[in-house]
């Protein structure tokens, strides 16, 4: 087994195993294009119309893959969206696009009432600077797992964390910069060692989910899987439909989007699965390794765990108290098996656990359907902004001017 010794030919050679080498934060790399560039046209048109025109997806391809007729596929996609079970989203490789991806853990003090906890939930749901968020159920080892894309760490502190982290109710806030985004919402991301864009569910999970509820059946799950698992994004959408809706050229949209996703590997279009709509809980494992664990070994452990399809999310952190966050569904996963696997690693010194029955945001898209704000999205770019200065805004969580 290589040791990657400094001064040898193996020095840091493990970095070459990934699409993007383990990297720093907030650098804009040459070749990156803005989200209003024509290369994004296919996705932007699909995102704007899929809610009422499911035929933006490649219905002939999906129908053949799942064994249904096209009209049935169309109706099922519309039903799943109307029931808030799915959402078309786009993940970006922020370390390339010029942002740092900073997740953070919040632990509240023991003994807080539901009203006090709800105040924090509401504030995080309504803060448009927070791009992703999970509220944990009371009684876990931590209470929130949220994320921000920011161009610098000071703006995360001044714009978000400092607005609540010094309150008496807060035990601690741990910042966890993402070194590698390995899997999110079942889809292997940019920093997975292999299987870029692969959509993962275990057979056991699918079987248990179908037995647990009636809101979605095997065809519904197969439709989501067919869309997310197209070998090429050329097969994900019906570009002729996108052309009719937009007036743009179908072949040019397809060529541009294939280049953007498959050659640059900086963007992933995907269908998000809303576990809350099916009454599932997401069980999180916050893993800390001993500090003398070499980086290459930490990455190797992460890669080994990524072979387990049970994990819906896998985040690998750098320069943080914690090393990994992994999650799976509480009701349909053998949690004892997962815990035993984690405990089998001698390098792992601590495992904290919590369960979430509510995801607040998904890459800036709001998930609070009960407030009529499903999919409302505000992309917050902090370029040239200094959020450490007072804004004159009264913070609803701490009741102080910031």
C-alpha positions, 0 to 999 in steps of 0.5 A: 500500500502506498504511503505517499511519503514526502520527498518520494515519487509517491508524494501526495499522488493520491490527489490524482485519483479525483476529478478535482484535486483536494483544493482550497476555497473561493478561487474562480478557475479559468474556463468557468462560465456564469449561470446566465451563459448560453451553455446553461440554456438547456437547464435554465429553460427546463428549470423554468418550465418543468413544473407545468411541462414535464415533457421537457424531460426525455419522455421516450427515453424514460418510458422505454427505461421504466416500461410505461407509455409516455403519457403515463410518465408525463402524468406521474412527473406532474403528480410528483412535482405537485405533491412536492416529492421532487424538484429539478435542481442544479449542483455546481462545483463551487470550489471551481466556480469561485466560492467556498462551500462551508457547512456548519453544525449547531448544537443548542443547549439542553432543556430548550422548549419547542418554541425556542427551537422553532425560533431558530428553525424559522430564522434559518428557513427565512435567511436567504444567505443559507443555501442548504439546511437541515433541522434536527429533531430534539434529543440528537447530538446536534441540532442543525446542519446547514451550508453556505456558498461564500467567497470568503469566510468573513462573510459567512461569519458576519452575514450569518453565524454572528447573528445567532451564535453568541445567544445564550441558547447556543452551545457551539457552532462548528464550521466545516469547510467542504474538502470533497462533495462526494454524494448529495441527494443520492447522486455522486458529485464532482469529488467522488473518486468514480461514478460521476453522476451515478444515482444510488439507492440500495435494493433493500431501501427501495423495497422497504420504502415501497412497503412503508407508504403508498404516495409513490410506487416502483414506477415513480422511483424508477422514473427519478432513477432513469432521469438521474442515471442517464449515461449522458445529459444529452438523454436527460431532456427533450431538446426539441421541446426546450427549443419550442418553449424558448425559441433557441436552437435544440442542437446547440443547447444540447451540445453546450450542455453536454460540454458543460456537464461532461467535459468540464464536470463543473455542473450536475443537473439532477432530480431532488427526492424530497424525503419529508413528503414521504414521512421519512427521517434522515439519520445523520452521522457526524464523524471525527477521526483522530487528528493523527490520521493522514489525509490520504487515509481519511480520503480512503475511508471516505471512498470506502464508505461511498461504496455503500448505496445506503448513504444519500449524502456524503460530505468530506470536511477539511480544517474542521473539528469533524471529518465526515457527515454521512446520512441515510433514511432512518425507517428504511436503512439498517442503522446498526449495520451502518454504525458497525461499519463506522465503528470498525475503523480504528481511525474514527474517534467520535460519531455523533448522531441526529435525525432530521424530519425536515430539510429547510433549503436545498441549494437556495431552493426553499422547501417550505411548501406549507408557506407557499414558498416551495422552490423559491430561490435566491442565489446570494453572491457575495462578490465585492461585499463585506458582510462584516459591517453593520447593515442596519437590519434587525436580526429576527433571531437575536433581536439586535441590529446587525 
